[in-house]
C-alpha cells in the first residue's frame, strides 16, 4: 500500500473536479491525490477496479463516481445498479482486502421524504425510485464488505461551478426567459461541493471514521426558495442583468419519471461533532460558487 496516495473516482463529476481544484490548498501536504476518470477506472467493471486499485495501492479511496441520472434510472435500473451497487461493492471488497480505507458518497434519495425533521444517520431508509434503490444497495455493499474501514457520506442537492446542476440550470433559464416556475413543496438541503470537499479533507487523515455521516450546508428550504436566492446573488455579482418573475408551483405540476422525496433535509450533527472542518452557512457557500461562475464566460453556464 502507498500510505500517501489518495485515489478519487469520478474525475469529471462535480465533486471530483472540486477535489482536484482545491487539493493544492487543502491541509493535506503529506498526501498525493490521483483523480481517475471513467476511462481510467470504470467502477462498473469489477475486474478493472481490482486491477487499477491493485496497481496504485492507495491508502484511501474516495468514491465520487456514480450513476446520477435519477429519471433515466427508472428505465435503466440495471445500469444504475451496475455502477451504484455492484461497482461500489467491488471497491469495498478491494479496500477490505488491502488494508485501505473508503469514503463513499451517497444520497438523500435513500429516504422516502415522510419525515418532518432533518433525517439522522440512523433513520429508516425507504427509497422511492430506482436511483435511490441502487444507492442504498451500494451503501449495503459497503457495510457488508468493509464496515470497519469505511465511511458513507450522504449528501443532497449537490451543486458547484462544474458540470450540470440546479444552480447552473437556473442561471441559464433566468437569462433565457422572462418568468420561471419552480417547485415549492420539495424541501431539502443544498450542498456545495466546496463544503463537502472540506469535510473529505478533514476525514482523510483520520483512521477511526466508520458508518454513516450526513453532510449539507445546513438549510431546510424549497427549490423555489433556492432559486430566489440564486437570482438575488447572481444579480448582486453581475451574473444576471435583470430580475425575472419566479413563481412557486406544486410537484404535481411538474411531473417527472422518478418520484422525489417531499422532504429530504439531512441532520449533519454527527459529522460536525467528529471532524474539524470549515463550516459556512448555505448562502455563503452559494455566494462562493456564484462568484466562481461570475469569473467565467457566460458560455460555460
matplotlib code that plots the C-alpha trace (Angstrom):
import matplotlib.pyplot as plt

x = [0.0, 1.1, 0.3, 0.5, -1.8, -5.4, -7.5, -10.7, -13.1, -15.3, -12.8, -15.3, -18.1, -18.8, -17.1, -14.1, -13.4, -13.8, -11.4, -8.8, -9.3, -9.0, -6.3, -3.3, -4.9, -6.0, -4.5, -3.0, 0.5, 1.6, -0.7, -0.7, -4.0, -4.9, -8.3, -9.5, -11.9, -14.2, -11.8, -9.1, -11.4, -14.9, -16.3, -19.0, -16.3, -15.2, -12.0, -10.9, -11.5, -9.4, -6.6, -6.3, -6.5, -4.0, -1.6, -1.9, -2.3, -3.9, -4.4, -7.8, -10.3, -12.9, -15.7, -17.3, -18.3, -22.0, -24.8, -26.7, -29.4, -32.3, -35.1, -33.2, -32.7, -36.4, -36.0, -32.4, -32.4, -29.8, -27.4, -27.8, -27.3, -24.2, -22.4, -24.1, -24.3, -22.1, -19.4, -19.3, -19.1, -16.0, -14.3, -15.4, -14.0, -10.6, -10.4, -11.1, -8.7, -5.8, -5.9, -7.0, -9.9, -13.0, -15.1, -18.2, -20.5, -24.3, -27.5, -30.7, -32.7, -32.3, -35.2, -38.9, -39.4, -42.1, -40.1, -40.8, -37.4, -33.9, -33.0, -30.5, -27.9, -29.8, -33.3, -35.1, -34.3, -37.0, -36.1, -38.9, -37.2, -34.6, -31.8, -32.4, -32.6, -29.3, -27.6, -29.0, -27.7, -24.3, -24.4, -25.3, -22.4, -20.0, -21.4, -21.4, -17.9, -15.9, -17.7, -14.7, -12.6, -15.2, -17.5, -20.6, -21.3, -24.8, -25.3, -28.1, -28.9, -25.2, -24.0, -20.9, -19.4, -18.7, -20.9, -24.7, -26.7, -29.7, -27.7, -26.3, -29.6, -31.4, -28.9, -29.3, -33.1, -33.1, -31.1, -33.3, -36.8, -38.9, -40.5, -39.9, -41.9, -40.1, -41.3, -42.1, -43.2, -40.0, -37.8, -34.1, -30.6, -28.4, -24.8, -21.9, -19.1, -16.7, -18.2, -18.3, -14.6, -13.7, -15.3, -13.5, -10.2, -10.9, -11.8, -8.8, -6.2, -8.5, -8.3, -11.4, -14.3, -16.9, -20.5, -22.8, -22.4, -24.6, -23.3, -25.1, -24.8, -27.4, -30.6, -34.1, -35.5, -37.6, -36.3, -38.3, -36.5, -33.2, -34.0, -34.9, -31.6, -29.7, -31.2, -30.6, -26.9, -26.4, -27.8, -25.5, -22.5, -23.4, -24.1, -27.6, -28.5, -32.2, -34.6, -37.3, -40.6, -40.2, -43.4, -43.9, -45.6, -46.5, -44.6, -47.8, -47.5, -44.0, -44.2, -41.0, -40.4, -38.9, -40.6, -38.6, -38.8, -41.0, -38.7, -35.0, -33.1, -30.3, -29.0, -25.2, -24.6, -22.5, -20.1, -19.9, -19.1, -16.4, -14.5, -12.9, -13.6, -14.7, -18.4, -20.2, -24.0, -25.7, -26.0, -22.2, -21.5, -23.8, -22.0, -18.7, -20.0, -21.8, -18.6, -16.7, -19.2, -19.1, -15.5, -16.2, -17.6, -21.4, -21.0, -19.8, -23.0]
y = [0.0, 3.5, 5.3, 8.8, 8.1, 9.1, 7.9, 9.7, 8.1, 10.2, 12.8, 14.5, 14.8, 17.9, 16.6, 15.0, 18.3, 20.3, 18.0, 18.4, 22.2, 22.6, 20.0, 22.3, 24.5, 21.6, 20.8, 17.6, 18.3, 14.8, 13.1, 12.8, 12.9, 10.9, 11.5, 8.9, 9.4, 6.7, 5.8, 5.3, 3.4, 2.4, 1.2, -0.7, -3.1, -5.2, -6.6, -3.1, -1.8, -4.6, -4.2, -0.4, -0.2, -3.1, -1.2, 2.1, 0.7, 3.8, 4.2, 5.9, 5.6, 8.4, 7.0, 10.0, 8.0, 7.3, 6.9, 10.1, 10.3, 10.0, 9.9, 7.8, 5.2, 4.4, 2.8, 1.7, 0.2, -2.4, 0.3, 2.3, -0.9, -1.9, 1.3, 2.3, -1.1, -3.7, -1.1, 0.1, -3.5, -4.1, -1.0, -2.1, -5.6, -4.3, -1.8, -4.5, -7.0, -4.4, -2.6, 0.6, 2.9, 4.0, 7.2, 6.6, 9.3, 8.6, 10.5, 11.8, 9.7, 6.7, 8.3, 8.5, 12.1, 11.4, 12.9, 16.4, 17.0, 16.5, 12.8, 11.5, 8.9, 6.0, 6.7, 4.1, 4.2, 3.7, 4.9, 5.9, 5.1, 3.0, 5.6, 5.6, 1.8, 1.5, 3.9, 2.2, -1.1, 0.5, 1.5, -2.0, -3.4, -1.1, -2.1, -5.8, -5.9, -3.1, -1.8, -1.5, 0.6, 2.8, 5.8, 6.5, 10.3, 11.1, 14.5, 16.3, 18.9, 18.9, 21.9, 23.6, 25.7, 22.4, 20.1, 20.2, 21.2, 23.2, 26.4, 26.5, 25.4, 28.2, 30.8, 29.7, 29.8, 33.2, 34.5, 32.9, 33.6, 36.4, 34.2, 30.9, 28.4, 26.3, 23.6, 24.8, 21.6, 19.7, 20.6, 19.8, 20.9, 22.4, 21.2, 23.0, 20.6, 23.1, 22.3, 18.6, 18.7, 20.4, 17.5, 14.9, 16.7, 16.5, 12.9, 11.6, 11.7, 10.1, 6.3, 6.0, 7.1, 4.4, 4.1, 6.8, 10.6, 13.3, 16.5, 19.5, 23.3, 23.2, 24.7, 23.3, 25.1, 24.5, 24.6, 27.8, 29.5, 28.2, 29.7, 33.0, 33.2, 32.2, 35.1, 37.6, 36.7, 36.5, 40.0, 41.3, 39.7, 40.9, 37.4, 38.4, 41.7, 41.8, 40.1, 37.8, 36.6, 33.3, 31.6, 28.7, 25.5, 22.1, 19.0, 17.7, 20.5, 19.3, 15.5, 13.5, 9.8, 9.4, 10.4, 12.8, 12.8, 15.7, 16.3, 15.3, 17.7, 15.9, 16.2, 16.7, 16.7, 13.6, 14.9, 18.2, 16.5, 14.2, 16.3, 19.7, 21.5, 24.9, 25.4, 28.1, 28.7, 27.8, 31.4, 31.9, 28.6, 29.6, 33.0, 31.3, 29.3, 32.3, 34.3, 31.4, 31.4, 35.2, 34.9, 32.5, 33.1, 33.1, 30.5, 28.0, 28.1]
z = [0.0, -0.8, 2.5, 1.0, -2.1, -2.2, -5.1, -6.1, -8.6, -10.9, -12.1, -14.4, -11.8, -9.7, -6.6, -8.5, -10.2, -6.9, -5.0, -7.8, -7.8, -4.0, -3.4, -3.6, -0.8, 1.3, 4.7, 3.4, 2.1, 3.2, 0.7, -3.1, -5.0, -8.1, -9.6, -12.0, -14.9, -16.1, -18.9, -16.3, -13.8, -14.8, -11.5, -13.3, -14.4, -11.3, -12.9, -13.9, -10.4, -8.9, -11.5, -11.2, -7.5, -7.1, -9.3, -7.5, -3.9, -2.4, 1.3, 0.9, -1.9, -2.2, -4.3, -6.1, -9.2, -9.6, -11.9, -11.1, -13.8, -11.5, -14.1, -16.6, -13.9, -13.9, -17.3, -16.7, -13.2, -14.2, -15.4, -12.2, -10.1, -12.0, -11.0, -7.8, -6.2, -7.8, -8.7, -5.1, -3.9, -6.0, -4.4, -0.9, -1.5, -2.6, 0.3, 2.9, 1.4, 1.1, 4.5, 2.8, 3.7, 1.8, 1.9, -0.2, -1.3, -1.1, -1.3, 0.4, -2.1, 0.1, 2.2, 1.2, 2.4, 5.0, 7.9, 9.1, 10.7, 9.2, 8.7, 11.2, 10.1, 11.8, 10.5, 8.4, 4.7, 2.1, -1.4, -3.8, -7.1, -9.0, -8.4, -4.6, -4.5, -6.3, -4.0, -0.9, -2.3, -2.6, 1.0, 2.0, 0.0, 1.8, 5.2, 4.4, 2.9, 4.5, 7.6, 9.8, 7.3, 5.6, 5.9, 3.9, 3.4, 2.3, 0.8, -1.1, -3.8, -4.7, -6.8, -7.9, -10.7, -12.5, -14.6, -14.6, -11.5, -10.3, -9.8, -13.3, -14.8, -13.0, -14.2, -17.8, -17.6, -15.9, -18.9, -21.5, -20.0, -18.6, -16.0, -14.3, -12.2, -9.6, -7.3, -3.8, -2.0, -2.0, 1.0, 1.3, 1.9, -0.8, -0.6, -2.3, -3.4, -1.7, 1.7, 1.0, -0.1, 3.2, 5.1, 3.0, 3.6, 7.3, 7.1, 5.1, 7.9, 10.4, 10.8, 13.0, 10.8, 10.4, 9.5, 8.1, 8.1, 6.6, 5.0, 3.6, 4.0, 6.8, 5.3, 5.0, 2.1, -1.1, -4.6, -5.1, -2.2, -3.5, -7.0, -5.4, -3.6, -6.7, -8.6, -5.8, -5.6, -9.3, -9.7, -7.0, -8.7, -12.2, -13.4, -14.4, -16.0, -14.9, -12.5, -13.7, -12.1, -10.2, -9.3, -6.9, -8.2, -6.8, -7.7, -9.3, -11.9, -12.9, -13.3, -13.7, -14.3, -10.9, -7.6, -5.4, -1.6, -0.5, 2.4, 2.5, 4.7, 6.4, 10.0, 9.8, 13.6, 13.7, 11.0, 12.8, 16.1, 14.8, 12.3, 12.4, 9.1, 7.9, 8.2, 6.2, 6.0, 2.8, 1.5, 1.9, 0.2, -2.7, -3.0, -3.4, -6.4, -7.9, -7.7, -9.3, -12.1, -12.4, -13.3, -16.2, -19.6, -19.8, -22.5, -19.9, -17.8]

ax = plt.figure().add_subplot(projection="3d")
ax.plot(x, y, z, "-o")
ax.set_aspect("equal")
plt.show()
